[in-house]
Amino acid sequence: IRAIWFDGVWDHDQDTVPFDWQLGPQYEMIHRLQPACLVGNNHHITPFEGEDIQIFERDAPGENTAGLSGQEISRLPLETCQTMNGMWGYKVIDTNYKSTTELIRFLVKTAGLGANLLLNIGPQPNGELPATALDRLKDMGEWLSVNGETIYGTEGSPFAEQSWGTATRNGDRLFLHVIKPGTTEIIIPSDLKAKKAETFASRTPVETKKSKDGTILRMDATPDVPDHIIEVTIKK
């Protein structure tokens, strides 16, 4: 067993007598039997001793738009769980699926925060996946087949999310994920010591200029695509 994902602690929130889930003994037993098994608990509060990942529901770490993720970010590996439409399970009338663009941008956002994205799928009663969910997975898979190296194996952005988007990093390769169409200028902080920049897709050079604030990247207005990626080579 690679991981155990606990859910539902809030089911006893209204108890007059505090309910003891005995999480400590459960975690100890899991790690004693399988030391490499990861333990996560979607309880929406600060992680307990024995948990190996911190989970955020419907929000990227540090956000709380859904009202479920107000806890502080810990030093544990991070994960965000999110739905494709509105439900965790299958509901025939729930056809309000997030677009491919929304899902790709949410994936990029979580990666920029150094978090894993656990994307939920609600199977139909016959065991098959909804056609729309399959379409979204196919679209995301095709995008990742081209751009996966800017997501897989990367670290989160070395600077906070910007108005134009976010970044991921792998060694001396900094990937700028520009999700705001029409962006013409980006400033890379001076401590990153940017050496050159080019578009990830076509390897077209991007103009760079040093300033007191860092390295300024100037370009034609970025296109209206799910994610326009610029690769910047930085000093290790």
N, C-alpha and C positions, 0 to 999 in steps of 0.2 A: 504494500500500500504506500503510494507516494505522498499522499496528503489526506487529511481529514478536515472538512470544512463545516464547522458548527454554525447553526442558525437557530433563531427563535428564543433567545434569552428573554426578550421583552414579553413573552407569553405570561410571565408571572409578575409583571410590573405592578399590577393592581392588588397583589396579595397583601392582606393585613399583616401576616407574619412573613418576613423575608424568606424566600425559597432558596435552599442551598443546592446549587447544581453540582457541587463537588468537582469543580473544574480542575483544581489543583491535582487531586488524585487521578482524575481521568487523563490529564496531560502527562502525568508521571508514568502512568501505566503504558500509554501509547509510546512514549520515548524509551521506556525500558524494553518493550517488546520489539520496537523498530526505531532505533535512534535517529535514522535519517528521514523518518516520516514527518512532514511539515504539518503543523497545527495552526489553523486560523479560525477565528470566531467573529461572525458578523453581528456583534453586539452593540455597535455604535458608540462605544466608550473607549477610554484609554486601555491599551492591551494589558492583559494579566501576565504574570510570570508563567512561562511554559508555552506561550504562543510564539510562533515563528514568523508570522506575517501580520500586518495590520490591514484591515479591510475597510473600505469606504463604499457606501451604497448609493448608487445613482449620481455620485459626484466625484470629481477628481479630488485627490488629497488637498486639503486646505480650503475647500469650498463647501458650502452647505445650502445650496439652492433648494434641495429636496427636503431639508429639515431633519436629515438622518445622520449627518456627518460633522457634527460640531466639535468632535474630539481633536486634540492637538496631534500633530504628526510626530510619530515616534522615530526611533533609529532603526526600527525593523524594516525589512523589505515591504513595499507597499503594493496594494492591489485595489483596483476599483471594479465593482460589479455593476453592470448596466444592462438594461433591456433593449431589445430591438424595437419593440413597440411600447405599450404601456404596462403589460402584464409579465409576471415571471412565468406563469403557466400558460396554457392555451385557452384562449377565449375567442370564439368564432366571430364575434362582432368587433373585436379589437383589430382593426385594419390600419390604425394610425402608425405605420412604421416610420422610423427615422430614415431619412434619405441616405444614399451611399456617401454623399458629401459630408453629412452630419456625422456619420459613423467613422469615417476616415479621420475627420478633424478631431473627434473625441479620442480616437486611438493615438493620434499625434500629440494631443494635449496631455494624455496620461503618460506617454513615453517621455515627454518633455519634463515631467515631474518625477521621472525615475520610477514610475509605477507600472505594474502589469495590468492589462485590461482583460477582465473575465466577462465575455459577452454572452448573455443569456439567450437561449432558444427554447421556445415552448412547443414541444411536439404535439401533433394532433392525436385524437383518440385512437386512430389506427396505427400510430407509431411513426407515421411519415412527418417530415418537417414541412411547414407551410411553404408554398411556392415563393412567396415574397421573401421569406427568410433565406431560402436557398439562393435567390437572385442577389440579395445583399452580400451573402458570404462569397458568392462567385465574384462579384464586383470587387470586394475587399481583397480577395485572394489574387485577382489579376493585378490590382494596384501593388500589393506586397511583392508579387513576383518581380516587379520592376524596381520597387523602392524599398524592399525589405531590409537592405543593409543599413538604411538610415533609421531603422526601428530596432531590429533584432540585435542583441549583443551590445546595445548602446547604453550610455549613462544619461541621466537627466541633464537638462540645460544648466550650464554654469552661471546663468543669470536668470532673473525673474521673467515671467511671461511678459511679452511686449504687445503693443497694440497691433503689430503686424503678425504676430504668431509666437512661436517658441523654437527651441533648438534641442537637438540631441548630440551626443558626442561619443566618438570611439577613438581613443588615443589622440593623435594630432589632427583628426578629421572632425570638424564641427559642421553639423548639418542644420541649416536655417530652414525651418518649415514656415513658409510665408502663406498664411491662409486669408490675409486681407487683400483682395484684388486692388490693383492700382497703386501698390506700394512702390515708391521710387527711391527711398533712402533708408538704410539700416546702419546703425552704429554698433560696432563690436567693441566692448570694453577694452581699454588699453592693456589690462593685465593678461589678456588672452594672446596678445602679440600675433595678430593675423598677418600671414605672409602673402596669400593669394586667394582669390575667390573665383568660382565658376559655377554655372548652372549644373545641377546634377544630371539632368536628362540629356542635354546636348553638349555639355562641356564648353559652353560659350563663356569666355572670360567676362568677369564683372569688374567694373572700374572700382578701384580702391584709392583712398586718400587718407593720409595720416592727419590727425587733429589732436588737440589737447585732451579730448574725451575718449579717444581710441582710434579705430579705423572706420572710416565712413565708406559704405558701399553705395554706389549710385548706379541705377539701372533704368531701363524703360519700365513703364508701369506694368506691374506683374499681372498675368492673365487671371481670369476668373475660373480657376480650377480648384479641385478639392485641396491641393497642397502643392505650391510651387517651391521646389527645394533648391537651395544654393549651398554648395559645399565650400567651406572655408578651411584652408590649411593653416593651422596654428602651431606655434612653437611648443614643443613638449615641456 
